[in-house]
């Protein structure tokens, strides 16, 4: 393997090991059944991640992986499809992390907005 190939393999391994920023860095709101009792002013219990920046980083990684894969595919050659799929491999955990992060931050913003909440449904 060429020197550049080792670097690509290391970057791919690190990205797969991380699995997505939102899974690691986004703090969820408490379960919805506990909202009315937890979210009272002065208790300091209303902490969660409301900013969509972390899921946006995940989505930027997905887009850049897809662009890099498309570039590898456009270069042609016999190994291009295999290389493109290999480059897309780290995008899947980040894609799932993106959806998780946007859902969790949206729920947090609803939680932090305070009562009145819509009735809890199971």
Z-matrix of the N, CA and C atoms (Angstrom, degrees):
N
C 1 1.452
C 2 1.528 1 108.23
N 3 1.298 2 115.31 1 137.16
C 4 1.458 3 120.44 2 -179.40
C 5 1.520 4 110.36 3 -71.19
N 6 1.302 5 115.41 4 164.61
C 7 1.470 6 121.09 5 -177.88
C 8 1.536 7 111.05 6 -58.92
N 9 1.319 8 118.50 7 -41.68
C 10 1.465 9 122.29 8 178.72
C 11 1.515 10 111.57 9 -66.82
N 12 1.331 11 118.08 10 -33.09
C 13 1.456 12 122.17 11 178.84
C 14 1.515 13 112.09 12 -65.98
N 15 1.325 14 117.20 13 -35.45
C 16 1.461 15 121.12 14 177.68
C 17 1.528 16 109.80 15 -65.60
N 18 1.316 17 116.97 16 -41.46
C 19 1.467 18 121.12 17 178.73
C 20 1.515 19 111.64 18 -62.89
N 21 1.336 20 117.30 19 -42.53
C 22 1.464 21 121.49 20 178.60
C 23 1.526 22 109.60 21 -63.60
N 24 1.330 23 116.68 22 -42.48
C 25 1.462 24 120.37 23 179.65
C 26 1.526 25 111.42 24 -63.24
N 27 1.322 26 117.81 25 -38.85
C 28 1.463 27 121.28 26 179.08
C 29 1.527 28 110.73 27 -67.04
N 30 1.331 29 116.95 28 -43.38
C 31 1.467 30 120.81 29 178.99
C 32 1.526 31 110.18 30 -62.68
N 33 1.333 32 117.51 31 -43.45
C 34 1.461 33 121.00 32 179.13
C 35 1.531 34 111.04 33 -63.22
N 36 1.323 35 117.27 34 -41.38
C 37 1.468 36 121.07 35 179.52
C 38 1.527 37 111.23 36 -64.49
N 39 1.327 38 117.05 37 -41.31
C 40 1.470 39 120.46 38 179.69
C 41 1.525 40 110.49 39 -66.40
N 42 1.345 41 117.41 40 -41.95
C 43 1.461 42 120.56 41 -179.76
C 44 1.521 43 111.14 42 -65.13
N 45 1.335 44 117.63 43 -39.27
C 46 1.456 45 120.06 44 177.80
C 47 1.524 46 111.19 45 -67.82
N 48 1.325 47 116.88 46 -35.86
C 49 1.461 48 120.40 47 -179.46
C 50 1.534 49 111.23 48 -68.46
N 51 1.322 50 117.74 49 -36.19
C 52 1.462 51 120.60 50 -179.47
C 53 1.526 52 111.43 51 -69.98
N 54 1.315 53 116.53 52 -44.22
C 55 1.451 54 120.62 53 173.91
C 56 1.513 55 116.83 54 75.62
N 57 1.276 56 120.55 55 -0.88
C 58 1.451 57 121.77 56 177.08
C 59 1.510 58 112.52 57 127.49
N 60 1.316 59 114.62 58 134.33
C 61 1.474 60 120.65 59 -177.45
C 62 1.524 61 111.78 60 -68.02
N 63 1.323 62 117.44 61 -38.24
C 64 1.462 63 120.28 62 -175.15
C 65 1.519 64 111.98 63 -65.24
N 66 1.327 65 117.54 64 -35.98
C 67 1.464 66 119.81 65 178.31
C 68 1.515 67 111.07 66 -61.51
N 69 1.322 68 116.78 67 -34.06
C 70 1.462 69 121.24 68 -174.58
C 71 1.530 70 111.99 69 -90.88
N 72 1.330 71 117.70 70 -39.47
C 73 1.456 72 120.79 71 -167.23
C 74 1.528 73 116.09 72 -104.24
N 75 1.323 74 119.20 73 -16.80
C 76 1.463 75 120.79 74 -177.20
C 77 1.524 76 109.47 75 -87.26
N 78 1.338 77 115.56 76 125.62
C 79 1.464 78 121.74 77 176.99
C 80 1.523 79 108.48 78 -96.94
N 81 1.329 80 116.28 79 122.70
C 82 1.460 81 121.24 80 -176.96
C 83 1.524 82 112.26 81 -77.69
N 84 1.329 83 114.05 82 158.57
C 85 1.465 84 120.76 83 171.08
C 86 1.531 85 107.80 84 -74.40
N 87 1.337 86 117.58 85 161.04
C 88 1.466 87 118.97 86 177.15
C 89 1.526 88 110.48 87 -64.61
N 90 1.325 89 116.62 88 166.80
C 91 1.472 90 118.92 89 177.03
C 92 1.525 91 111.43 90 -56.47
N 93 1.309 92 116.04 91 144.82
C 94 1.460 93 121.30 92 -173.12
C 95 1.532 94 112.57 93 -60.29
N 96 1.303 95 118.37 94 -28.48
C 97 1.467 96 120.71 95 -179.92
C 98 1.523 97 111.41 96 -65.97
N 99 1.318 98 119.00 97 -22.74
C 100 1.461 99 122.46 98 -178.64
C 101 1.529 100 113.17 99 -97.67
N 102 1.308 101 119.03 100 1.31
C 103 1.466 102 120.79 101 -176.41
C 104 1.522 103 113.95 102 -58.14
N 105 1.291 104 120.15 103 -51.02
C 106 1.471 105 117.92 104 -175.86
C 107 1.522 106 113.43 105 -60.68
N 108 1.316 107 119.56 106 -31.86
C 109 1.459 108 120.38 107 -178.82
C 110 1.521 109 112.37 108 -87.96
N 111 1.326 110 118.54 109 -26.91
C 112 1.460 111 121.15 110 -176.77
C 113 1.519 112 113.75 111 -85.61
N 114 1.297 113 117.53 112 -35.22
C 115 1.456 114 120.90 113 -170.27
C 116 1.524 115 110.81 114 -92.61
N 117 1.302 116 115.85 115 63.53
C 118 1.464 117 120.72 116 175.25
C 119 1.515 118 108.03 117 -109.73
N 120 1.296 119 116.77 118 141.90
C 121 1.461 120 120.77 119 -177.54
C 122 1.520 121 110.56 120 -64.10
N 123 1.309 122 116.12 121 139.76
C 124 1.442 123 121.96 122 176.28
C 125 1.511 124 114.72 123 93.15
N 126 1.317 125 118.29 124 -10.18
C 127 1.457 126 120.08 125 179.79
C 128 1.520 127 112.43 126 -85.48
N 129 1.302 128 117.82 127 -23.15
C 130 1.463 129 121.41 128 -179.34
C 131 1.518 130 112.77 129 71.51
N 132 1.327 131 117.23 130 20.43
C 133 1.458 132 120.60 131 -178.49
C 134 1.523 133 112.61 132 -93.74
N 135 1.296 134 116.47 133 -10.14
C 136 1.452 135 119.05 134 -175.61
C 137 1.538 136 110.87 135 -88.89
N 138 1.332 137 114.86 136 69.74
C 139 1.458 138 120.35 137 176.12
C 140 1.515 139 109.53 138 -117.40
N 141 1.304 140 115.57 139 126.78
C 142 1.454 141 122.68 140 173.26
C 143 1.528 142 106.68 141 -166.44
N 144 1.304 143 116.39 142 170.40
C 145 1.463 144 120.90 143 -177.72
C 146 1.518 145 109.47 144 -88.88
N 147 1.328 146 116.48 145 115.95
C 148 1.461 147 120.35 146 -179.17
C 149 1.523 148 112.55 147 -105.02
N 150 1.311 149 117.95 148 -15.61
C 151 1.457 150 121.66 149 -177.89
C 152 1.528 151 111.00 150 -79.96
N 153 1.341 152 117.45 151 133.50
C 154 1.464 153 120.03 152 179.46
C 155 1.531 154 113.68 153 -83.88
N 156 1.308 155 118.72 154 13.14
C 157 1.467 156 120.97 155 -176.54
C 158 1.528 157 111.60 156 -62.77
N 159 1.323 158 117.60 157 -43.97
C 160 1.464 159 120.40 158 -176.75
C 161 1.527 160 111.21 159 -64.87
N 162 1.347 161 119.75 160 -46.19
C 163 1.466 162 118.15 161 174.84
C 164 1.528 163 112.96 162 -63.28
N 165 1.322 164 117.08 163 -30.33
C 166 1.466 165 119.06 164 176.30
C 167 1.527 166 111.36 165 -66.34
N 168 1.323 167 117.65 166 -35.26
C 169 1.465 168 121.09 167 175.50
C 170 1.522 169 109.26 168 -64.58
N 171 1.331 170 117.01 169 -43.65
C 172 1.465 171 120.33 170 176.46
C 173 1.525 172 111.32 171 -58.02
N 174 1.329 173 116.17 172 -45.38
C 175 1.467 174 119.13 173 -178.84
C 176 1.529 175 111.54 174 -67.60
N 177 1.332 176 117.99 175 -33.11
C 178 1.467 177 120.26 176 175.94
C 179 1.523 178 110.58 177 -65.31
N 180 1.317 179 117.02 178 -36.90
C 181 1.465 180 120.15 179 177.64
C 182 1.525 181 110.16 180 -66.63
N 183 1.328 182 117.38 181 -39.68
C 184 1.463 183 120.92 182 177.90
C 185 1.525 184 110.46 183 -62.89
N 186 1.325 185 116.86 184 -45.13
C 187 1.465 186 120.85 185 -179.52
C 188 1.529 187 110.78 186 -64.64
N 189 1.325 188 117.14 187 -42.11
C 190 1.466 189 119.04 188 179.92
C 191 1.522 190 111.38 189 -67.70
N 192 1.338 191 117.84 190 -37.41
C 193 1.464 192 120.21 191 175.60
C 194 1.524 193 110.88 192 -63.20
N 195 1.323 194 116.46 193 -41.86
C 196 1.468 195 120.16 194 179.04
C 197 1.528 196 110.88 195 -65.42
N 198 1.326 197 116.91 196 -40.32
C 199 1.471 198 119.75 197 178.27
C 200 1.521 199 110.83 198 -66.06
N 201 1.315 200 117.44 199 -41.47
C 202 1.460 201 121.13 200 178.23
C 203 1.521 202 111.04 201 -64.67
N 204 1.309 203 116.95 202 -39.16
C 205 1.457 204 121.01 203 177.36
C 206 1.531 205 110.97 204 -65.80
N 207 1.331 206 116.02 205 -42.14
C 208 1.467 207 119.76 206 176.76
C 209 1.517 208 112.18 207 -62.91
N 210 1.318 209 116.42 208 -39.04
C 211 1.461 210 120.00 209 177.09
C 212 1.526 211 111.07 210 -63.90
N 213 1.339 212 116.72 211 -43.42
C 214 1.467 213 120.30 212 178.82
C 215 1.518 214 110.54 213 -63.44
N 216 1.319 215 117.13 214 -37.16
C 217 1.456 216 121.10 215 179.12
C 218 1.526 217 111.19 216 -69.71
N 219 1.325 218 117.22 217 -35.37
C 220 1.468 219 120.48 218 -179.10
C 221 1.523 220 112.77 219 -73.32
N 222 1.318 221 117.39 220 -19.00
C 223 1.466 222 120.53 221 178.75
C 224 1.520 223 111.69 222 -69.89
N 225 1.316 224 117.03 223 -19.29
C 226 1.450 225 121.23 224 177.41
C 227 1.520 226 112.26 225 77.57
N 228 1.301 227 115.08 226 -172.71
C 229 1.454 228 120.93 227 -179.13
C 230 1.514 229 110.69 228 100.36
N 231 1.315 230 114.53 229 167.09
C 232 1.458 231 120.35 230 -177.12
C 233 1.525 232 112.32 231 -70.94
N 234 1.309 233 118.03 232 -32.40
C 235 1.464 234 121.64 233 -176.47
C 236 1.532 235 112.59 234 -90.26
N 237 1.320 236 118.34 235 -1.77
C 238 1.465 237 121.23 236 -175.37
C 239 1.531 238 113.15 237 -59.67
N 240 1.346 239 119.82 238 -45.85
C 241 1.471 240 117.76 239 179.51
C 242 1.532 241 112.83 240 -63.94
N 243 1.306 242 117.39 241 -39.68
C 244 1.469 243 120.33 242 179.09
C 245 1.532 244 110.58 243 -66.38
N 246 1.329 245 116.89 244 -41.26
C 247 1.456 246 120.56 245 178.73
C 248 1.528 247 110.79 246 -65.71
N 249 1.326 248 116.95 247 -39.90
C 250 1.460 249 120.70 248 178.85
C 251 1.528 250 110.79 249 -62.88
N 252 1.319 251 117.32 250 -42.34
C 253 1.462 252 120.06 251 178.01
C 254 1.525 253 111.23 252 -66.98
N 255 1.323 254 117.08 253 -37.35
C 256 1.458 255 120.91 254 177.79
C 257 1.521 256 110.83 255 -64.54
N 258 1.319 257 116.33 256 -37.72
C 259 1.465 258 119.90 257 178.64
C 260 1.529 259 111.95 258 -73.26
N 261 1.329 260 117.61 259 -26.02
C 262 1.463 261 120.79 260 178.42
C 263 1.530 262 112.38 261 -80.63
N 264 1.304 263 117.84 262 -18.32
C 265 1.457 264 121.93 263 -177.04
C 266 1.533 265 113.51 264 -53.94
N 267 1.331 266 120.20 265 -46.68
C 268 1.470 267 118.71 266 178.94
C 269 1.532 268 113.39 267 -69.33
N 270 1.309 269 118.88 268 -15.43
C 271 1.462 270 120.98 269 -177.95
C 272 1.526 271 112.33 270 -71.07
N 273 1.318 272 118.16 271 -27.80
C 274 1.464 273 120.06 272 -175.33
C 275 1.527 274 113.24 273 -66.59
N 276 1.338 275 120.43 274 -47.88
C 277 1.476 276 117.66 275 176.20
C 278 1.533 277 112.61 276 -62.39
N 279 1.327 278 116.77 277 -34.64
C 280 1.463 279 119.65 278 179.09
C 281 1.523 280 111.11 279 -70.81
N 282 1.328 281 117.69 280 -31.94
C 283 1.460 282 120.62 281 176.77
C 284 1.530 283 110.45 282 -66.11
N 285 1.327 284 116.60 283 -44.87
C 286 1.464 285 120.64 284 177.14
C 287 1.530 286 109.93 285 -63.68
N 288 1.324 287 116.69 286 -40.43
C 289 1.458 288 121.52 287 178.54
C 290 1.527 289 111.35 288 -63.87
N 291 1.324 290 116.98 289 -35.12
C 292 1.462 291 121.26 290 177.68
C 293 1.528 292 110.86 291 -61.62
N 294 1.338 293 116.39 292 -48.86
C 295 1.464 294 119.95 293 179.60
C 296 1.527 295 111.26 294 -63.83
N 297 1.318 296 116.76 295 -41.82
C 298 1.460 297 120.88 296 177.64
C 299 1.539 298 110.22 297 -60.55
N 300 1.325 299 116.69 298 -46.55
C 301 1.461 300 121.29 299 -177.57
C 302 1.509 301 113.31 300 -63.88
N 303 1.335 302 117.44 301 -44.11
C 304 1.462 303 119.47 302 178.98
C 305 1.527 304 111.22 303 -65.60
N 306 1.333 305 117.49 304 -37.89
C 307 1.462 306 120.64 305 177.57
C 308 1.522 307 111.71 306 -65.72
N 309 1.331 308 116.38 307 -44.59
C 310 1.468 309 120.65 308 -178.07
C 311 1.523 310 111.47 309 -67.38
N 312 1.324 311 118.77 310 -40.44
C 313 1.468 312 120.25 311 -179.72
C 314 1.523 313 111.27 312 -71.22
N 315 1.328 314 117.26 313 -33.63
C 316 1.463 315 119.87 314 176.32
C 317 1.527 316 110.90 315 -65.90
N 318 1.327 317 116.74 316 -43.27
C 319 1.458 318 120.93 317 177.11
C 320 1.524 319 110.58 318 -62.66
N 321 1.322 320 117.10 319 -38.86
C 322 1.458 321 121.31 320 179.15
C 323 1.523 322 111.10 321 -63.91
N 324 1.322 323 117.72 322 -41.77
C 325 1.467 324 119.94 323 178.75
C 326 1.526 325 111.23 324 -62.91
N 327 1.339 326 116.72 325 -38.19
C 328 1.463 327 120.43 326 176.46
C 329 1.521 328 110.28 327 -64.80
N 330 1.316 329 116.58 328 -42.22
C 331 1.471 330 122.13 329 179.76
C 332 1.526 331 110.96 330 -63.37
N 333 1.324 332 116.14 331 -45.32
C 334 1.464 333 120.06 332 -177.35
C 335 1.525 334 112.92 333 -71.32
N 336 1.329 335 117.48 334 -20.98
C 337 1.464 336 120.34 335 179.07
C 338 1.526 337 110.83 336 -66.68
N 339 1.327 338 116.34 337 -23.68
C 340 1.454 339 120.47 338 175.77
C 341 1.510 340 113.76 339 86.47
N 342 1.327 341 115.23 340 175.04
C 343 1.459 342 120.33 341 -179.75
C 344 1.522 343 110.61 342 -64.14
N 345 1.275 344 122.10 343 158.28
C 346 1.461 345 126.48 344 5.47
C 347 1.537 346 110.71 345 -83.57
N 348 1.314 347 116.56 346 133.77
C 349 1.459 348 123.21 347 174.93
C 350 1.505 349 108.13 348 -93.17
N 351 1.313 350 115.56 349 154.67
C 352 1.456 351 117.69 350 173.19
C 353 1.528 352 107.35 351 -70.37
N 354 1.306 353 117.48 352 153.40
C 355 1.475 354 119.64 353 -175.70
C 356 1.517 355 112.04 354 -55.99
N 357 1.314 356 114.56 355 142.49
C 358 1.462 357 120.51 356 179.79
C 359 1.511 358 109.86 357 -70.91
N 360 1.314 359 115.91 358 130.12
C 361 1.459 360 121.89 359 178.66
C 362 1.517 361 107.93 360 -121.85
N 363 1.337 362 115.57 361 136.87
C 364 1.466 363 119.14 362 177.41
C 365 1.478 364 110.69 363 -93.37
